[in-house]
């Protein structure tokens, strides 16, 4: 049977299933994982990009001031 999730993703699904004890099935946990991946993850990614950009700018400014 073809598994559409990587081992890492399967582990995350298992964590979700374990966390939400009321989730009755693996299928429900997979749906939660898909929702997070497709609807929420991009927001965390964008925050990470903005934070990294700010850190690079801050480091660049600090480096220029010490020259």
Secondary structure, DSSP 4 states (H G I P E B T S, - for coil): ----S-HHHHHHHHHHHHH-TT---HHHHHHHHHHIIIIIHHHHHHHHHHHHHHHHHHHHHHHHHT-
